[in-house]
């Protein structure tokens, strides 16, 4: 099992993988590395991914 710093490093690594995937699928991203929140646009709608909360929010217009 991972402990302490190992968990933080692994979480950061998974976050970077998520960002790479989202950029390939959806293009331009706004990334806040400190809070690990990523924002982008899909079909004209703003989408926000909160990685630590494992939550996705889409604001429909």
C-alpha positions, -999 to +999 in steps of 0.1 A: +000+000+000+011+035-007+019+059+022+022+096+027+043+112+000+039+082-023+001+087-023+006+124-031+030+116-059+007+090-074-023+114-072-003+140-090+007+115-117-029+104-122-040+141-124-014+146-152-027+116-171-062+129-167-051+163-181-034+147-211-065+126-219-088+156-216-066+177-238-065+151-265-102+146-264-114+182-259-085+205-268-077+236-248-078+233-211-076+257-182-057+238-155-052+248-118-024+226-106-028+238-070-064+228-066-063+202-093-094+216-111-096+215-149-120+235-170-128+231-207-156+235-232-177+208-249-203+215-275-205+251-262-209+241-226-184+249-198-172+217-180-152+216-148-135+185-134-126+187-097-100+159-095-097+157-056-135+154-053-138+131-083-166+154-095-176+167-129-198+197-134-213+209-166-231+243-169-257+241-197-266+272-214 
